[in-house]
Amino acid sequence: MRRWWLATGLVLALAGAGAAAVAVTRHRADPETPPPAPVAATTKIERRDLATSKTLDGTIGYGTARPFAGHRQATVTWLPTPGTRIKRGKQLYRADDLPVPLFYGSMPLYRPITGKGLLGRDVRIVADNLRALGYRTGPVKGGEEAELTEDLIAGIKRWQKDLGLPDSGTIAVGDVEVLSGAVRVDSVMVQPGAPANGELMTVTSTRKVISVPAELSHASSIERRQKVTVVLPDEKRIPAKVLAVGRTVAPPEGNDSPRLSVTVVVDDPSAIAKIDSADVEIEFAGQVRKDILAVPVEALIALAEGGYALQLPDGSLAAVETGMFATGWVEVTGLDEGTSVVVPG
């Protein structure tokens, strides 16, 4: 009798569970209808020019400052203020209250210029600078070297007298400093009263340049005289060119990679004449493809079997060959100019 009661209870329980299941199923809400897919946008295959380029950061300034040392056994009595530009014949500083002028040349005056008949490249530097300043020196004998003649000595005396120097006709070491060209004083390193035969200041070129610290991977493709475009802070674009690519690798700072210094100059210096310092962008052009068919990159569809296709408005796919990728566009062949293709909406 007990067994019959257990079996009957089990059957009733299962029946109740089934009824419950049926009831739940019967009253479950129908699934929501999915929203309609958005209508895709289309664009047309167009003919245009493409160019690959890379953009690097740069800074307008006067280039890297370099130290300048005097060579006169005397006391500094005056120094120029930072920002001063000094050209040929003008004083770089004063020692024992006498001017120490600037000459242009490729080597310093390493010995006294004295004694008729003295021959050398340093004599040539003196003769060339005096002539450039308007002094008569007479015929200068020699090629790269020159001879110290009576006429040249007379020219030295006239120049010394005009400058307020003793007109001895002799130039001692340190009486004149020789640099490659005009300079701009970047900073002063000593005060009046310091010895004149040490580092006195730092100087730069007088020409404004744009310094670009380029990673080695970028610098390897940059060439001297390469044309570039400078983008100023106000978005103005001006043409420029590469003046030099450094050969000394700067050690990395922090997480930066090693870099080479690239120097850029603008074609029209007046375009940045009023800017002493500013961060700019420099666009280095790469490969150029003219008059080609192209579409936005997002229109491409990668095919499972490899390659790419474009979707036409009717939903079909048309295989295309791709070429250059640049500035969000890709060169394509296989369809005609003006063909409408789908792009993500």
Beta strands, then each sheet from edge to edge (+ up, - down):
strand 1: 41-44
strand 2: 46-61
strand 3: 66-69
strand 4: 76-78
strand 5: 85-86
strand 6: 91-95
strand 7: 98-104
strand 8: 119-120
strand 9: 146-147
strand 10: 177-179
strand 11: 183-188
strand 12: 199-205
strand 13: 209-215
strand 14: 227-231
strand 15: 237-245
strand 16: 259-266
strand 17: 278-296
strand 18: 301-302
strand 19: 308-311
strand 20: 317-326
strand 21: 329-333
strand 22: 340-343
sheet 1: 1+ 22-
sheet 2: 18+ 19- 20+ 21- 17+ 2- 13+ 16- 15+ 14-
sheet 3: 3+ 12- 11+ 5-
sheet 4: 4+ 6- 7+ 10+
sheet 5: 8+ 9-
end
